[in-house]
Amino acid sequence: MVVSKQQVIEHGLAFLQGVGTEAICKVCIPNGGSCCNSCDFLLDRVGCQLRNTSCTSWLCGFQQYVLLEMDLLDTWKSFWKQVPGQDFRQDFTPDTVSINEWMEIPSISEVSHAFASDLQELLHLKLIHIRPFNDKLFTCMEKLSQCEDKGPRRYALKRINVHMKDFKQFKVLKDCLKPYKA
C-alpha cells in the first residue's frame, strides 16, 4: 500500500500513544532527559516544529525497554525497516512510501503510566539521575539488539534486568498484561 510520509509518522505516533509513552516523557523531559536536546526544530516550551520519520522511529532506552517487555519491540522495528530515508534528526524519506505491514495499535497505556510512576519515585528518592540512567539503559538495549548468540544475549538481558530492578509497579502491571497481543 502506498501512503504518504505523514501517514507513516501519524501511525507511529498513534502506536506510541497506545503504549502510553507520553507518560514517560512527562517525567523525563522536566528532569533533564529530553531526547530532543539541541534539535533545531525544538522550540522551548512549545515542542517539536517539524516531526519527521527519523525522530518518530527513534526510541529512548525507556521506550525500548517498555516495548521489549511488552513483546512489541520487534513489531516496532519491523515497521520502521519499511520506511526509507531515516537519518539522525534528518529525514530523506520520499513523500510517499510503500508499506506492506502496518502495526496494530496497542491499548496498554497503563503500563507506561506505571513505569513513569516508578521513574518519578526513584527520582524523588534520589536513587537515579534521568540522563545517565536512560543512557545506560539505551546502551544495554542497543547491545541486546546486536546479540544473535544466546550467551551474549542472556548477559545483555541480565544487565538490563539488574538496571531496572526497582521498577516494581511497572513489573506487576506488565506481568498482568503480558503477553500482550495487539
Secondary structure, DSSP 8 states (H G I E B T S, - for coil): -EEEHHHHHHHHHHHHHHHTHHHHHHHHGGGT--TTTT-TTEETTTEESS--HHHHH---HHHHHHHHHTT-HHHHHHHHHT---EETTEE---SEEE-S--------HHHHHHHHHHHHHHHHTTS--HHHHHHHHHHHHHHHHH--SHHHHHHHHHHHHHHTTT-HHHHHHHHHH-S---
